[in-house]
Amino acid sequence: MMESFIVIKRRAWFAQALVRTAQLSVAMSGATLLGTVGLGLGAAYAQTGSVWKVGDSPSLPPLELLDGTGVNWQALRGRVVVLEFWGSWCPFCARQNPLLDQFYRAHRGRGLEVITISLDKTREAALTYVQKGGYTFKVAMSTPQWNLIAQQRRGLPQLLVLDRQGRLVMIEVREMLEEDVREIAKFL
């Protein structure tokens, strides 16, 4: 019982820290995070017509990877797809992305695809971050359509898991710890 309380307390602390860090990042960088990422549910709903939730089979907008290739969503049917929004300036993303990449390397042979979406202002910032980390997952830059999806919730990193039928089975808006990332395996 006490152990469950500690886990809940720890997750609440991470969520609060994420909000504080996002607010600090906005103030320090002059970035308009609230305009780019966190307008909240009302603005996202007004522009897209619906907020994605677990159980939905969302229509995925076009997405181009940093290498210039487009993502073929139809070809990914039958695979578990993890989508993650991140920024090179996000300290929580910096801790989660190595865990996500390690998980991807271990499970890609089991039908896992990880596509991450950078919210950085420039392609160069995202590319430098990915190269420095040695990440093997696929990386794209956010587009206006993908910004609307990121705006449905506040905070980074944001992780969404689509099952083999294209149904949304998991949404996480916070830094995931190693044991949290490992839980994605239940969808494989």
Contacts in CASP RR format, 6 or more apart in sequence:
PFRMAT RR
TARGET T0000
AUTHOR 0000-0000-0000
METHOD contacts of the structure
MODEL  1
MMESFIVIKRRAWFAQALVRTAQLSVAMSGATLLGTVGLGLGAAYAQTGS
VWKVGDSPSLPPLELLDGTGVNWQALRGRVVVLEFWGSWCPFCARQNPLL
DQFYRAHRGRGLEVITISLDKTREAALTYVQKGGYTFKVAMSTPQWNLIA
QQRRGLPQLLVLDRQGRLVMIEVREMLEEDVREIAKFL
11 174 0 8 1.000
14 92 0 8 1.000
14 174 0 8 1.000
14 175 0 8 1.000
15 173 0 8 1.000
15 174 0 8 1.000
17 92 0 8 1.000
18 92 0 8 1.000
18 155 0 8 1.000
18 156 0 8 1.000
18 173 0 8 1.000
18 174 0 8 1.000
18 175 0 8 1.000
19 154 0 8 1.000
19 155 0 8 1.000
21 90 0 8 1.000
21 91 0 8 1.000
21 92 0 8 1.000
22 33 0 8 1.000
22 37 0 8 1.000
22 90 0 8 1.000
22 154 0 8 1.000
22 155 0 8 1.000
22 156 0 8 1.000
25 31 0 8 1.000
25 33 0 8 1.000
25 89 0 8 1.000
25 90 0 8 1.000
26 32 0 8 1.000
26 33 0 8 1.000
26 34 0 8 1.000
29 89 0 8 1.000
31 89 0 8 1.000
31 121 0 8 1.000
35 151 0 8 1.000
36 119 0 8 1.000
36 147 0 8 1.000
36 150 0 8 1.000
37 85 0 8 1.000
37 119 0 8 1.000
37 147 0 8 1.000
37 150 0 8 1.000
37 151 0 8 1.000
37 154 0 8 1.000
37 155 0 8 1.000
37 156 0 8 1.000
38 150 0 8 1.000
38 151 0 8 1.000
38 153 0 8 1.000
38 154 0 8 1.000
38 155 0 8 1.000
39 151 0 8 1.000
40 151 0 8 1.000
40 152 0 8 1.000
40 153 0 8 1.000
40 154 0 8 1.000
41 51 0 8 1.000
41 152 0 8 1.000
41 153 0 8 1.000
43 151 0 8 1.000
44 51 0 8 1.000
44 148 0 8 1.000
44 149 0 8 1.000
44 151 0 8 1.000
44 152 0 8 1.000
45 51 0 8 1.000
45 152 0 8 1.000
47 148 0 8 1.000
48 148 0 8 1.000
48 149 0 8 1.000
48 152 0 8 1.000
50 56 0 8 1.000
51 152 0 8 1.000
52 58 0 8 1.000
52 149 0 8 1.000
52 152 0 8 1.000
52 160 0 8 1.000
52 168 0 8 1.000
52 171 0 8 1.000
53 168 0 8 1.000
53 171 0 8 1.000
54 168 0 8 1.000
54 169 0 8 1.000
54 170 0 8 1.000
54 171 0 8 1.000
55 167 0 8 1.000
55 168 0 8 1.000
55 169 0 8 1.000
56 167 0 8 1.000
56 168 0 8 1.000
57 165 0 8 1.000
57 166 0 8 1.000
57 167 0 8 1.000
57 168 0 8 1.000
58 162 0 8 1.000
58 168 0 8 1.000
60 71 0 8 1.000
60 73 0 8 1.000
61 143 0 8 1.000
61 145 0 8 1.000
61 146 0 8 1.000
61 149 0 8 1.000
62 70 0 8 1.000
62 71 0 8 1.000
62 143 0 8 1.000
62 145 0 8 1.000
63 70 0 8 1.000
63 71 0 8 1.000
63 115 0 8 1.000
63 117 0 8 1.000
63 140 0 8 1.000
63 143 0 8 1.000
63 146 0 8 1.000
64 70 0 8 1.000
64 71 0 8 1.000
64 140 0 8 1.000
64 141 0 8 1.000
64 143 0 8 1.000
65 71 0 8 1.000
65 115 0 8 1.000
65 138 0 8 1.000
65 139 0 8 1.000
65 140 0 8 1.000
66 123 0 8 1.000
66 126 0 8 1.000
66 127 0 8 1.000
66 130 0 8 1.000
66 139 0 8 1.000
66 140 0 8 1.000
66 141 0 8 1.000
71 115 0 8 1.000
71 138 0 8 1.000
71 140 0 8 1.000
76 113 0 8 1.000
77 164 0 8 1.000
77 165 0 8 1.000
77 166 0 8 1.000
78 111 0 8 1.000
78 164 0 8 1.000
78 165 0 8 1.000
78 166 0 8 1.000
79 111 0 8 1.000
79 112 0 8 1.000
79 113 0 8 1.000
79 164 0 8 1.000
80 111 0 8 1.000
80 112 0 8 1.000
80 113 0 8 1.000
80 161 0 8 1.000
80 162 0 8 1.000
80 163 0 8 1.000
80 164 0 8 1.000
80 184 0 8 1.000
80 187 0 8 1.000
80 188 0 8 1.000
81 113 0 8 1.000
81 114 0 8 1.000
81 115 0 8 1.000
81 161 0 8 1.000
81 162 0 8 1.000
81 166 0 8 1.000
82 100 0 8 1.000
82 104 0 8 1.000
82 112 0 8 1.000
82 113 0 8 1.000
82 114 0 8 1.000
82 115 0 8 1.000
82 159 0 8 1.000
82 160 0 8 1.000
82 161 0 8 1.000
82 162 0 8 1.000
82 184 0 8 1.000
83 115 0 8 1.000
83 116 0 8 1.000
83 117 0 8 1.000
83 159 0 8 1.000
83 160 0 8 1.000
83 161 0 8 1.000
83 162 0 8 1.000
84 96 0 8 1.000
84 97 0 8 1.000
84 100 0 8 1.000
84 114 0 8 1.000
84 115 0 8 1.000
84 116 0 8 1.000
84 117 0 8 1.000
84 157 0 8 1.000
84 158 0 8 1.000
84 159 0 8 1.000
84 160 0 8 1.000
85 116 0 8 1.000
85 117 0 8 1.000
85 119 0 8 1.000
85 142 0 8 1.000
85 146 0 8 1.000
85 149 0 8 1.000
85 150 0 8 1.000
85 156 0 8 1.000
85 157 0 8 1.000
85 158 0 8 1.000
85 159 0 8 1.000
86 93 0 8 1.000
86 96 0 8 1.000
86 97 0 8 1.000
86 116 0 8 1.000
86 117 0 8 1.000
86 118 0 8 1.000
86 119 0 8 1.000
86 156 0 8 1.000
86 157 0 8 1.000
87 93 0 8 1.000
87 118 0 8 1.000
87 119 0 8 1.000
87 120 0 8 1.000
87 126 0 8 1.000
87 129 0 8 1.000
87 156 0 8 1.000
87 157 0 8 1.000
88 118 0 8 1.000
88 120 0 8 1.000
88 125 0 8 1.000
88 126 0 8 1.000
88 128 0 8 1.000
88 129 0 8 1.000
89 120 0 8 1.000
90 156 0 8 1.000
90 157 0 8 1.000
92 156 0 8 1.000
92 157 0 8 1.000
92 174 0 8 1.000
92 175 0 8 1.000
93 156 0 8 1.000
93 157 0 8 1.000
93 175 0 8 1.000
95 175 0 8 1.000
96 157 0 8 1.000
96 159 0 8 1.000
96 175 0 8 1.000
96 176 0 8 1.000
96 181 0 8 1.000
97 116 0 8 1.000
97 133 0 8 1.000
97 135 0 8 1.000
97 157 0 8 1.000
98 133 0 8 1.000
99 176 0 8 1.000
99 177 0 8 1.000
99 178 0 8 1.000
99 181 0 8 1.000
100 114 0 8 1.000
100 116 0 8 1.000
100 137 0 8 1.000
100 159 0 8 1.000
100 176 0 8 1.000
100 181 0 8 1.000
101 114 0 8 1.000
101 133 0 8 1.000
101 134 0 8 1.000
101 135 0 8 1.000
101 136 0 8 1.000
101 137 0 8 1.000
103 112 0 8 1.000
103 114 0 8 1.000
103 181 0 8 1.000
103 182 0 8 1.000
103 184 0 8 1.000
103 185 0 8 1.000
104 112 0 8 1.000
104 114 0 8 1.000
104 136 0 8 1.000
104 137 0 8 1.000
105 136 0 8 1.000
107 185 0 8 1.000
107 188 0 8 1.000
108 114 0 8 1.000
110 188 0 8 1.000
111 188 0 8 1.000
112 184 0 8 1.000
112 188 0 8 1.000
113 138 0 8 1.000
114 137 0 8 1.000
114 138 0 8 1.000
115 137 0 8 1.000
115 138 0 8 1.000
115 139 0 8 1.000
115 140 0 8 1.000
116 135 0 8 1.000
116 137 0 8 1.000
116 138 0 8 1.000
116 139 0 8 1.000
116 140 0 8 1.000
117 139 0 8 1.000
117 140 0 8 1.000
117 141 0 8 1.000
117 142 0 8 1.000
117 146 0 8 1.000
117 150 0 8 1.000
118 125 0 8 1.000
118 126 0 8 1.000
118 129 0 8 1.000
118 139 0 8 1.000
118 140 0 8 1.000
118 141 0 8 1.000
118 142 0 8 1.000
119 142 0 8 1.000
119 147 0 8 1.000
119 150 0 8 1.000
119 156 0 8 1.000
120 126 0 8 1.000
120 129 0 8 1.000
120 141 0 8 1.000
123 141 0 8 1.000
126 139 0 8 1.000
126 141 0 8 1.000
127 139 0 8 1.000
130 139 0 8 1.000
140 146 0 8 1.000
142 150 0 8 1.000
150 158 0 8 1.000
153 171 0 8 1.000
153 173 0 8 1.000
154 173 0 8 1.000
155 173 0 8 1.000
155 174 0 8 1.000
156 173 0 8 1.000
157 172 0 8 1.000
157 173 0 8 1.000
157 174 0 8 1.000
157 175 0 8 1.000
157 176 0 8 1.000
158 171 0 8 1.000
158 172 0 8 1.000
158 173 0 8 1.000
159 170 0 8 1.000
159 171 0 8 1.000
159 172 0 8 1.000
159 173 0 8 1.000
159 176 0 8 1.000
160 168 0 8 1.000
160 170 0 8 1.000
160 171 0 8 1.000
160 172 0 8 1.000
161 168 0 8 1.000
161 169 0 8 1.000
161 170 0 8 1.000
161 171 0 8 1.000
161 184 0 8 1.000
161 187 0 8 1.000
162 168 0 8 1.000
162 169 0 8 1.000
163 169 0 8 1.000
163 187 0 8 1.000
169 187 0 8 1.000
170 184 0 8 1.000
170 187 0 8 1.000
172 180 0 8 1.000
END
